[in-house]
Amino acid sequence: MSTVLAARPRLAFLLAGIAGFVDAVGFLTLFGLFTAHLSGNTARLGVELGRGDAAAALAYAVPIAVFIGAVFVGAATTAAARSRGRTALAPLLAAEAVLVAVFMVLGTLLRDAGDLTPRSAAYYALAATIVTAMGLQTASLRHVCGIAVQTTFITGMVVSFAEELVAAVRGDDADASRRAGVHGLLLGAYLGGAVAGSALDTAWSLWALTVPVAALVALTAAGVERSA
């Protein structure tokens, strides 16, 4: 995707909305698994290990490992592209779109067949697919207009938002208000995406994911056109 488009805050807001949407649908489909939040899954992993339930612990350990691997691949791809004076955002978003589409179709088939149950092979296949998609997005866009952002998890954004509000009130940093505004809007976009994902999942089941898939395809196409 072009550097111009990647630098615009509205791209980050859209990606945050997509992440919230996909995270909500993934959570509802995969029995409470967070698709992009290592903190929640790590806490659940610790609880199950403390209880001595290895099977339940594995259901959280595998997605954590997959997410780390996806971020590694995304970061390596981004670094390699940067060394050539290019950006890897469009390819990463295209890969994310494919993975979300696979999750949507495969998840529908497995759920309709009755094969999707907690800790089943279907669960692990779907979890790996959607967690990889979110891991790639996590690595795809980390800075917007000089501001560090996270579009797939909110803890870092909440902390940054609060710190920047303090700096703005104290007058310590003239740019703190702008950064606080960006992070505040990212939080709102993520929440809005999650609300939309939950509502449409209720109405359309996994086919609700056609919305983020279409958005990712449009972003990728726009990036290819601008780069050309």
N, C-alpha and C positions, 0 to 999 in steps of 0.2 A: 504494500500500500504506500502511496506517496507520503513523503515526509510532511507535506502541508496538511494532508488530511489527518495524519497520525497526531499532529500537534494540536488539533482542535479539541477543546474540552468536550464538545458534544459527542465525539466518538467515545470518549471514556464514559460519558453518561449512558449512551446506548449500550455499551458493553456491560456496564453495571446492571442495567435493566435486564439484559439477556441472562446474565449470571443469576440474578434473583429468580427469574422465571424458571430456568433450568434447575436450579437448586431446589425450588419448591416442588416441581414435578418429580425430580429424582428422590426427594425425601418421602413423598407420598407413595412412590412406586416401590422403593427399596426398603420399606419397613423402618423408616426413621434414620437412614444413613445420610449423613451430610456429604454432598458430592464435592465440596470445595473448602471445607472447614476442618483443618487438622485438629484444632483444639477440642471440638466436640467429640470427634471420633477417637482422639487419643484418651480423653477422659473416659469414654465408654470402654475402650480397650483396657485401661487400668482397672476399671470396676470389674470387668469380667475376669481379668487375671487374678484380681484379689479374691474373687469368688471361687477360683479354681476351675472355671468353665472354659477350657481351651477351645472348644468348637465355637462358642460365642465370641471369644476374643479374636479368633482368626477372621471372623466376619468383618472386623474393624481393622485388623492388622494389614490385611491384603490391600484394601483401598488406600490406606496410608502409604504403603510402599509404592503402589501404582501412581499415586499423586506425585510423590517425590520424583519418581522416574520420569513422569510427563513434564514436570517443571524443568528437570535436568535437560531433557531433549529440547524443550522450547527455548531454554536459555542458551544452549549450545548452538541451536539454529540461528538465534538472534545474533549471537556473537560472531558466528561465521559470516553472516550476511553483512554485519557492520564492518567487518575487516575488509570487505570488498566494496565498501561505500554504498551499500544497499540496505533495505529493511526487509525483515522476514514477516512482517505483520500480516500481509495478505495470505501467504501460504499457511501460516498458523491458523488464521481464521477460517480458511477453506477446509483445513483438516478438522477443525472443531465442528464445522457445519456437517461434514460427512459423518463424524462420530455421533453427533446428536441425532442425525437422521437414522443411523443404524440402530441406536438405542430405541428410538421411537418405533421403528418397524419390528425389530426383533422382540422388543418388550411386549408389543401388542400380540404378536404371535405366541410368545411363551405364556403370557398371562391368559390368553384365550384358551390355550391348551391345558391350562392348569399346572404347568411345570414351574411356575415362579413361586417359590416358597422361601422363607428365610434359610440361609446357609446352603441352598441348593446350588447345583452347577449353573443353573440359569441366573441365580442371584449374582454369583461371582462374575459371570460373563457380562452381565449388564452393568454391574458396578464398575468393572474395569473399563468398560467403554465410556461411560459418562464421566467417571473421575478423570480419565485421560483427557477428555475434552475440556474439562474445567482446569486441569493442570496446564494445558497448552495456553489457554486464555490468560491464566495467571502470569505466565512468562512473556506474553505477547506485548503487553503495554504496561510499563511501570512508571513512566514520566509523561506529563502533559504540561506544556508551556512552563517547564522548569519545576513542576510540582510533582512530588512522588505520590503515586496513586496505586490503589489496589482495587480491581474491578470485580473480584470474585469472592472476597471475604471482607467482613465489615469491622472486625476488631481493630485493625490498624487504622482504618478511616475514622472510627470513633475517637481513638486516642489522639490522632492528628487534629481532628476537628476541635476537640476540647482544648488542646494545647494552643492552637492558633486563636481560638476565641479569647483565651487568657492574654495572649500577646497583643491581640487587637485592642482589648479593653485597657490594658496597661499602656498602650502606645509604644511598646518596645520595638515593634517592627511595622513599618508602613505598609508592607505587602501582606501582613498576616490576615487582614480582612478578606483579601482576594482568595488566599489559600483556604481559609475557613469556608468561604462560599463554595469553592469547588468541591471540597470534601463533604459539605452539607448536602449539596445537590447529588453527589454520588450515593450518599446514604439514602436519600429520597428515591433515587432511580432504582436502587437495589430493592428497597421495600416495595415500590410500585410494581417492579417486575415479579416479585414473589407473590404479591396479591393477585396479579393477573394470571400467573402460572397456576396458582391454587384454584382460582375461579374457573379457568378454562379446563383444567384437568377434571374438575367435577362435571363439566358439561361435555367435553370431547374426549376424555381419557387421554392416553398418550399422544393422540393426534394433535393435541394442543401444541406440541413441540414444533408443528409446522411454522408457527409464528417466529420463534428464534432462528430456526433453520433458514427461513426466507430472509430474515434480517441479516444473518451472517453471509448468505450468498450475495445479497445486495451490496454489503460492505466490501466483499472481496471483488466483485465486478467493478465497483466504483474505483477501488484501488488500482486494479489492473488497467483500467481506462486512463486514470490520471498518470500512472507510471509510464504508460506508453506515450 
